[in-house]
Amino acid sequence: MRSTLVPLVSYLFLWGGRSSSSAAAFSHGTASFISTSTSTSMSQQHGILSQRREAHNFCGKRTKGLCQLRMSSPTLKDEITLKSHKHALGPRRGVKAFAGLGIFLFTLLTSNAAIAKTAATTVSTAAAPVILPPMHKILLACLLPTLLGFYKSEYGVSYGYGTAMAASSYLILASISQSAGLPLVVSFTSSSTKPAAILTSLSAMLDSLRTLLPASLPAFHAFALFFYGTRLNLFLLYRELCLPRFRAMRERIEDRAKKQGGRLKRTPFLLSCTFLYFCMVCPVLVTTKVCEGMSMSCAVGLGGGLTSILEQSLRLSVIVALSGFLLGAFGDLNKSIGKMLKGEDTLITGGIFRYFRHPNYTGEVIGWTSSCLAAFLAVALKAMTDSSNGGLHIWKSMAGYLSLSVMGTIGISFVLGAATAGLEFRQHEKYGDSEEYKQWVKKSWVGFKMGKRKKDDSENGQE
């Protein structure tokens, strides 16, 4: 528990805009805390913290010298102010904030290296070959939720989207956990339906996940998609139950769909959505097929040649995928709380929106792109370590899945880029004359935007 809190508190402190001297003091306190909580990797932790302390001291001296320069040289005031403004431009600040989130997750895994190694040993001892669910089950997991679009047109690309991602990735995750002897599915009998028994079963499932995720990269990858789909559905449900304007938007979309014809005319669109959702889950199928037995625990560094670089990059890409989905979750939470406290017409520019104008769309693009990249890195790593035929047969056997992965990534990126352009248009139309909006646009990153788009209703559109 303590080793989990250390990187979490470090992330919140270091990226919260605190002073470098306070950060250095915090690093010293963290070192003392670690020394009392673990003895297995004390020297490594001490070395890492010493480097961090030197970096904080350097930044502190640089900031102090800059302030003294501004006070002693008024003629340089404008130049320094201009440099400070350029340093705070949106893209750079956005990348810094997102990098902080990724560093937190990476530190969380590497700081628990001993625990993860033990978990990996335990899982590998009891592990059997992973038997993936039949392909028709994964296709059905993508198809059945999308059929909600026949009831309400908007549901096919909202609840259908989230449920398809959660259900298909859960099937893969359950197969991996079953092979490791850590089943996630609990069969409830008539004697185990009491609340206490249910809580005990859920606690056992969480314990299985806590053991499995550090010990299996494919499980971590599948969990990232499962988290995304589940989180999205919960947010959509909250939005529909608690915010009347989104219910009104849903009805406007439904009325427009009815004017275009009967419900059966939606079939081609819903089938294309099903295909897109299946393509988006293909990277997890790839990593599960070629990375069986690979854990998330690793030593920091890139020694060991190209194979080691590929292995570390693969782990990092899966972490970045989850980081992107977390960025979207923080963005939705940030905006929901801000509008709840300040009113529906308030422009939210604080919190994560200080760096990203559309963190939910930007986070998704990062997440899906990194997920696709993980598939290619997994195949490259497998081909590199395969001695027969130079690993060419690995690329041939995975070519279909990789092609579908690329199609899914391009498709969802196009949708999200167009949605970003639409939201940019609506915000500029509504807040464009305010000084707050103009300053926010200068300092924040728009994310990935495709062209210009006029105002319309979208399933995730927010103002």
C-alpha positions, -999 to +999 in steps of 0.1 A: +000+000+000+028+024+009+047+017-023+015+026-042+010+059-024+045+071-030+043+075-068+007+088-065+015+115-041+047+123-060+027+128-092+001+150-076+028+171-059+053+175-087+027+183-114+006+205-092+026+237-098+044+237-065+078+254-060+110+235-066+122+240-030+091+224-017+094+195-042+130+189-030+118+188+006+091+164-004+116+142-021+136+141+011+106+131+031+097+105+005+131+090+008+127+087+046+093+071+041+106+045+016+135+036+039+110+027+066+086+008+043+110-014+022+144-028+024+146-049-008+155-020-032+167+008-008+199+016-028+180+019-061+153+041-046+180+063-029+198+067-062+166+077-081+156+101-053+190+117-053+188+124-090+153+139-085+166+161-057+195+174-079+170+181-107+147+201-083+177+220-069+188+229-105+153+241-114+151+261-082+184+278-089+174+285-124+141+300-113+157+321-086+183+335-110+157+344-135+137+363-108+169+382-097+176+390-134+142+405-139+145+426-107+180+438-114+176+444-152+143+461-160+153+465-196+151+427-200+116+425-185+097+424-218+121+398-233+119+375-203+081+378-201+079+369-238+101+338-232+080+328-202+048+331-223+063+310-251+074+284-226+038+282-213+022+276-247-005+250-248+011+221-267+042+220-245+021+223-213-003+197-225+025+172-233+040+179-199+008+172-181+002+140-200+038+129-195+033+133-158+003+110-159+024+084-179+053+088-155+030+081-126+018+048-141+053+038-151+066+046-116+037+028-101+047-004-119+085-001-115+083+009-078+065-024-072+090-045-092+096-070-063+058-075-059+053-078-096+081-103-099+066-124-072+032-121-089+046-131-122+063-161-107+031-172-090+010-167-122+036-185-145+037-214-121+000-220-124-004-207-159-017-228-188-017-218-225-042-190-231-072-202-250-088-171-265-126-170-268-140-180-302-140-152-328-177-153-331-181-145-294-160-114-298-179-104-328-212-109-310-198-088-281-193-060-306-226-065-324-252-070-297-246-037-278-246-018-311-281-030-319-293-006-293-291+019-321-323+004-335-341+016-303-324+050-301-301+061-329-277+077-305-273+046-283-255+027-311-225+051-308-227+058-271-238+029-249-232+005-278-196+018-282-188+016-245-204-018-240-187-033-271-153-023-258-160-035-222-176-068-232-150-078-259-120-069-238-136-087-208-139-119-227-101-117-235-092-107-200-113-136-185-095-161-208-061-148-197-071-149-160-086-184-164-053-197-179-034-182-149-057-199-123-072-165-113-108-167-125-126-134-127-160-150-132-178-159-099-207-183-101-234-172-076-256-199-061-287-196-040-266-197-008-241-170-020-265-142-029-263-125+005-246-091+005-217-103+025-210-132+002-213-110-029-188-085-014-164-114-006-166-126-041-160-091-056-131-087-032-116-120-045-120-108-081-102-075-073-074-095-056-071-116-088-068-085-109-042-070-085-021-101-089-027-106-126-022-071-141+015-066-131+022-102-141+007-102-176+011-075-203-018-089-224-041-087-193-030-051-186-037-042-223-072-058-221-079-041-188-071-007-204-099-013-229-122-027-202-117+003-180-124+026-209-157+010-219-169+007-184-160+042-174-176+056-206-209+038-199-210+050-163-204+086-175-231+084-202-256+070-177-249+098-152-252+124-180-285+110-192-301+106-158-289+139-143-286+164-172-318+172-190-300+189-219-284+157-229-317+139-229-330+167-252-300+162-275-307+125-277-343+131-287-332+156-314-308+130-329-336+105-328-361+128-345-336+135-372-329+098-377-366+090-380-370+117-407-344+098-428-365+066-428-375+036-407-353+019-382-342-009-406-324+018-427-300+022-398-286-014-404-257-005-427-245+022-403-248+000-372-230-029-390-201-005-399-200+006-362-197-031-352-168-036-377-151-005-363-154-017-327-140-051-336-111-035-354-104-014-322-101-046-301-078-064-325-046-050-309-054-068-277-059-100-297-024-095-311-007-089-278-025-119-263-014-142-291+023-132-293+031-119-258+019-147-236+039-149-204+053-114-207+049-093-175+047-055-169+076-055-144+109-043-158+141-027-149+145+009-158+169+014-187+174+005-223+205-018-221+205-051-239+202-041-275+172-038-298+153-066-282+154-049-248+143-015-265+114-032-282+103-049-249+105-016-229+087+003-257+059-023-258+053-019-220+054+018-223+029+019-252+004-001-231+009+022-202+004+053-225-028+037-238-042+035-203-029+070-196-048+083-225-081+067-213-074+081-178-069+116-193-103+114-209-118+102-177-103+131-158-115+155-184-151+144-181-149+144-143-133+179-143-159+194-166-189+177-149-179+190-115-171+225-128-204+229-145-222+214-115-206+240-092-206+271-115-235+265-139-241+248-173-231+278-193-197+282-176-165+278-197-143+253-179-106+264-181-092+251-149-078+217-139-068+194-168-085+219-191-057+244-184-035+222-207-060+204-229-091+221-245-107+187-252-090+161-229-117+135-235-111+134-273-074+139-270-070+112-245-090+087-266-068+094-297-037+089-276-052+057-261-063+041-293-031+050-312-009+036-284-030+004-283-024-001-320+013+007-317+015-019-289+003-046-314+031-037-339+057-037-312+045-070-299+048-086-333+082-070-339+095-083-306+082-118-313+098-118-347+130-106-333+132-134-307+120-161-331+149-180-347+130-197-375+128-180-409+138-147-394+104-142-378+088-135-412+060-161-406+051-142-374+044-110-395+024-131-420+003-148-394-005-114-377-009-094-409-047-096-409-050-085-373-025-057-377-044-044-408-077-044-389-059-026-360-048+002-383-082+005-398-098+008-364-073+034-352-077+055-384-115+052-382-119+063-345-092+090-349-112+105-378-144+104-357-127+120-327-109+146-349-142+156-365-158+158-331-130+180-318-135+204-348-173+205-341-168+213-304-142+239-312-168+256-335-195+256-308-172+269-281-159+297-304-195+306-313-206+308-277-175+321-259-154+336-287-159+373-276-148+367-240-112+375-229-111+344-208-117+322-239-091+340-259-064+336-233-074+300-228-071+292-265-036+307-265-023+287-236-041+253-241-037+226-267-066+218-290-055+182-295-061+163-328-085+182-350-096+174-385-106+204-406-134+228-397-169+216-388-201+235-384-224+232-353-242+199-349-253+174-322-229+146-314-231+117-289-203+131-268-205+168-276-202+191-246-200+228-243 
